[in-house]
Structure formats: C-alpha cells, structure tokens
Amino acid sequence: MAATTVGFTLLAIGLSWAIWLPLAWSGSDSPVKDLGSFGPAAAALIVVMARRDRREDWLSRLRVWRVPGRWYALVLAGPVVVCAAVVVVATALGTTGLRFNDPAELYLVVPVFFVVLVLGGPLGEEPGWRGLLLPTLAERTSFPVAGLVVGVVWASWHLPLFLIPGTPQAELPVAAYLALTVALGVIYGSLAQHTRGSVPLAVLLHTSSNTSAGLLPVLPADAGGSTLPFLCLTAVVVLTAAALLGRDLSRHRDRSRRAHSRGS
C-alpha cells in the first residue's frame, strides 16, 4: 500500500507541477494550464500499468454506474442547493454587487457543465484521487478518514494555481480554499463508502460543484470582490465534513465496544 500511495502521489504532483510551476514563475495565463489537471489520472494509469494487482480494481471502480438514484440526485443537485443557500446568507449579511447570469441564458448550463467536466478538473483528477488513492488508503482505515488524507494531498496539489493568473484559486483566500478542499476530501470519501467507490459519481459531484460555484455568485469575481460567499461555502463544507467524521468515529467506537463485549 505504501509504495502505491507514495508513488502515485509523487507522480500526480510531479506531472501537474511540471506544467504549472513554469506558468507560476512567468505569470503566464496560458491555456496549457488546463493540461495540468490531468496529472492525477495520468499518474493512476502509470501506476496500474506497473501494478497488475491494482489494475482490475481500478478499472472496476471506473465502471460503477449502477447505484441508487438518490445518489445521482444528491451529487447533481446538492452543490446547486448549497451554493444558492450560501448566496442567500451572504446577501442577508450585507454582501452587495452580486452578479447573476441572465435567466435567458440558462440553456448554456449544459455546455458549460461538459466544458467543466473535461477541462475543469473532474476527468483529469477523479480517476486518480478517488479511483486509486482513496481506496488504497481505505484498505487500512475507513473511507471518510482516508478521504481526509486524500483531501490534504489534493489541497497541496493545487498550490501552484494560486500563483497563475486566470485560475479561480488566484482570487481566493489560500487558507479557506485549502480548508474547503481538505473537507471536500472527507465528503468524497463518504460518498465512495455508500456508492461502492464509484468514480463516475465522484466525477459528477466534482463537475456539479465547479459548475455551481462558477454560475452562482460564490467566487469574489461574481460577488463584487467580496470573499464572504466563499467563506460561507467553506464553513458549510467544513461543518459537513466534521459531522461525517464524527459519525464515522462514533461507529468505530461502537464496533470496538461490541467486539470487546463479545471477547470478554
């Protein structure tokens, strides 16, 4: 397990940062930065080609589509509801200058969704983060806890993007973004626990989250320069992740007590 996790992590970061660090150094807003998002998927492919014992498990998780419909509804609608609620709260707290999209252009949501799917990270990241790293770590612990570890790696992987003009990260508070990403790792871990490790569901959640945050005025560029909506979003995600981890810890304690009772 250690060789797989360390090898994959170094490859994923190395492949992406090889593209991002020169752009960060030069301050260039080149479209080539989108290629960096495919580092985790490329790293996963390299690892499973070298480790045949991992290959079938990895491929099987890429094919897990048959899960209860409520999970599709949750990953597609959940981010929209959360972002909309955040906008309402931020407005109530005094945020002004929110820029909403023209309702007549709502038909563009579908093409934007697919652009985000391909170029916004989901297809390039999830086969690695949730397809390989998460289940490998979960062999030794629970999925939410493994998701927390993945979240730390995932957050660190984004760091060069804060220095590249034109990326969403360049306009966001670094600490809040890192906290949000680590917490999201826990949520993805919990999702995997309930959907047999489905990578397609993780891809859909990632796409829906990025699309919702881009179409609703959650980011400072669409919130009159205010970071309050994004900070509210971070708070919601962190609290949700804390609740999931707390429930997981409680279940672990209950199992330990029952095992101890049977042993005695």
C-alpha positions in Angstrom: 0.0 0.0 0.0 2.7 2.5 1.0 4.6 2.1 -2.4 1.4 2.6 -4.3 0.3 5.7 -2.4 3.7 7.4 -2.3 4.4 6.5 -5.9 1.1 7.8 -7.1 1.2 11.0 -5.0 4.7 11.9 -6.3 3.7 11.2 -9.9 0.5 13.1 -9.7 2.1 16.2 -8.2 5.2 15.9 -10.4 3.2 15.6 -13.7 0.9 18.6 -12.8 3.6 20.8 -11.3 5.8 20.3 -14.3 3.2 22.3 -16.2 2.1 24.7 -13.5 5.4 25.8 -11.9 6.8 27.4 -15.1 3.5 29.2 -15.6 3.5 30.4 -12.0 7.2 31.6 -12.4 6.4 33.5 -15.6 3.0 34.8 -14.5 1.5 33.4 -17.7 -2.2 32.7 -18.2 -1.7 30.1 -20.9 -4.4 27.6 -21.7 -1.8 24.9 -21.3 -2.5 25.1 -17.6 -5.6 23.0 -18.1 -3.4 20.1 -19.1 -2.0 20.1 -15.5 -5.4 18.9 -14.2 -4.8 15.5 -15.9 -1.7 14.7 -13.8 -3.6 12.5 -11.3 -5.4 10.5 -14.0 -2.1 10.0 -15.9 -0.3 9.0 -12.6 -3.0 6.5 -11.8 -2.7 5.0 -15.3 1.0 4.7 -14.9 0.7 3.0 -11.5 -1.9 0.5 -12.5 0.1 -0.4 -15.7 3.0 -1.2 -13.4 0.9 -2.9 -10.7 -1.3 -5.5 -12.3 -2.8 -6.4 -8.9 -4.3 -2.8 -8.8 -5.4 -2.7 -12.4 -8.7 -4.6 -12.3 -9.8 -2.9 -9.1 -9.1 0.5 -10.6 -11.0 -0.3 -13.8 -13.9 -1.8 -11.9 -14.4 1.5 -10.0 -14.4 3.4 -13.2 -17.4 1.3 -14.3 -19.6 1.6 -11.2 -22.6 3.4 -12.6 -25.4 1.3 -11.1 -26.1 3.0 -7.7 -29.4 4.1 -6.3 -30.8 7.2 -8.0 -30.8 9.3 -4.8 -27.0 9.5 -5.1 -27.2 10.9 -8.6 -29.8 13.4 -7.3 -27.5 14.3 -4.4 -24.3 14.8 -6.4 -26.0 16.8 -9.1 -28.4 18.9 -7.1 -26.6 19.2 -3.8 -23.9 21.6 -4.9 -26.5 23.9 -6.6 -28.7 24.0 -3.4 -25.7 24.7 -1.2 -24.3 27.5 -3.4 -27.8 29.0 -3.7 -28.2 28.9 0.1 -24.7 30.5 0.6 -25.7 33.4 -1.8 -28.9 34.0 0.2 -26.9 34.0 3.5 -24.2 36.3 2.1 -26.8 38.7 0.8 -28.6 38.7 4.2 -25.2 39.5 5.8 -24.8 42.6 3.6 -22.9 41.4 0.6 -23.7 43.6 -2.4 -22.7 43.7 -6.1 -23.6 40.1 -6.7 -23.6 39.3 -10.4 -26.2 36.8 -11.6 -26.3 35.2 -15.0 -29.1 36.2 -17.4 -32.0 33.7 -16.9 -32.4 33.7 -20.7 -29.0 32.1 -21.0 -29.8 29.2 -18.7 -29.6 26.8 -21.6 -25.8 27.3 -21.5 -25.6 25.4 -18.3 -25.4 22.1 -20.2 -22.5 23.0 -22.5 -20.7 24.7 -19.5 -21.2 21.5 -17.5 -19.5 19.5 -20.2 -16.6 22.0 -20.6 -16.0 21.8 -16.8 -16.2 18.0 -17.0 -13.4 17.9 -19.5 -11.2 20.9 -18.8 -12.2 21.9 -15.3 -10.6 19.0 -13.4 -13.1 16.2 -12.9 -12.0 13.8 -15.7 -8.3 14.6 -15.1 -8.4 14.2 -11.3 -11.0 11.7 -10.1 -9.6 8.6 -11.7 -6.5 9.3 -9.6 -7.8 10.8 -6.3 -10.9 8.7 -5.9 -10.1 5.9 -8.3 -6.8 4.9 -6.9 -5.5 6.9 -3.8 -8.7 6.8 -1.8 -9.5 3.1 -2.0 -5.8 2.2 -1.4 -5.7 4.3 1.8 -9.1 2.9 2.8 -7.6 -0.6 3.0 -6.2 0.4 6.4 -8.9 2.8 7.7 -12.5 4.0 7.0 -13.4 5.8 3.8 -14.1 9.2 5.5 -10.7 9.1 7.3 -9.0 8.0 4.0 -10.8 10.9 2.4 -9.3 13.3 4.9 -5.8 12.2 3.9 -6.6 12.4 0.2 -8.0 15.9 0.9 -4.7 17.0 2.3 -2.8 15.7 -0.8 -5.5 17.1 -3.1 -5.3 20.6 -1.4 -1.5 20.6 -1.6 -1.6 19.6 -5.3 -3.4 22.9 -6.1 -0.8 25.2 -4.5 0.9 26.4 -7.8 -2.5 27.5 -9.1 -2.6 30.4 -6.6 0.3 31.9 -8.5 -1.1 31.5 -12.0 -3.3 34.4 -13.3 -6.7 33.5 -14.6 -7.2 30.5 -12.3 -10.1 30.5 -9.8 -7.5 29.9 -7.0 -5.7 33.1 -7.8 -8.6 35.2 -6.4 -9.4 33.1 -3.4 -8.1 33.2 0.2 -5.5 30.4 0.4 -6.3 29.1 3.9 -10.0 29.0 3.2 -9.5 27.2 -0.1 -7.2 24.6 1.5 -9.7 24.0 4.3 -12.5 23.7 1.8 -10.6 21.1 -0.3 -9.5 19.0 2.7 -13.1 18.9 3.9 -14.3 18.0 0.5 -12.0 15.1 0.6 -14.0 13.7 3.6 -17.2 14.2 1.7 -15.9 12.4 -1.3 -14.7 9.6 1.0 -18.2 9.3 2.5 -19.7 9.2 -1.0 -17.4 6.4 -2.0 -18.4 4.5 1.1 -22.0 4.5 0.0 -21.6 4.0 -3.7 -19.1 1.1 -3.9 -16.3 3.5 -4.7 -18.0 4.8 -7.8 -15.6 7.1 -9.8 -18.3 8.3 -12.1 -20.3 9.6 -9.1 -17.2 11.4 -7.9 -16.7 12.9 -11.4 -20.3 14.1 -11.4 -20.0 15.7 -7.9 -16.8 17.4 -8.9 -18.4 18.7 -12.1 -21.6 19.9 -10.4 -19.6 21.6 -7.6 -17.3 23.5 -10.0 -20.2 24.4 -12.3 -22.4 25.7 -9.5 -19.6 27.8 -8.0 -19.0 29.3 -11.4 -22.6 30.0 -12.3 -23.8 31.4 -9.0 -22.0 34.4 -7.4 -20.0 32.5 -4.9 -16.5 33.5 -6.1 -15.2 37.0 -5.5 -15.2 37.9 -9.2 -19.0 37.5 -9.2 -19.6 38.8 -5.7 -18.4 42.4 -6.1 -14.9 41.4 -4.9 -16.3 40.1 -1.6 -15.0 36.8 -0.2 -17.9 36.4 2.2 -19.9 34.0 0.0 -16.9 31.8 -0.5 -16.1 31.9 3.2 -19.7 30.9 4.0 -19.4 28.0 1.5 -16.2 26.9 3.2 -17.9 26.9 6.6 -20.8 24.8 5.3 -18.4 22.2 3.8 -16.1 22.1 6.8 -19.0 21.6 9.2 -20.5 18.8 7.0 -17.1 17.0 6.8 -16.7 17.3 10.6 -20.2 15.8 11.1 -19.3 12.9 8.8 -16.0 12.3 10.6 -17.7 12.4 13.9 -20.3 9.9 12.9 -17.6 7.6 11.5 -15.6 7.8 14.7 -18.8 7.1 16.7 -19.5 4.0 14.6 -15.9 2.8 15.1 -16.2 3.2 18.8 -19.5 1.3 18.9 -17.9 -1.6 16.8 -15.0 -1.7 19.2 -17.2 -1.9 22.2 -19.3 -4.7 20.7 -16.1 -6.6 19.8 -14.7 -6.1 23.3 -18.0 -7.3 24.8 -18.0 -10.5 22.7 -14.4 -11.1 23.6 -15.0 -10.8 27.3 
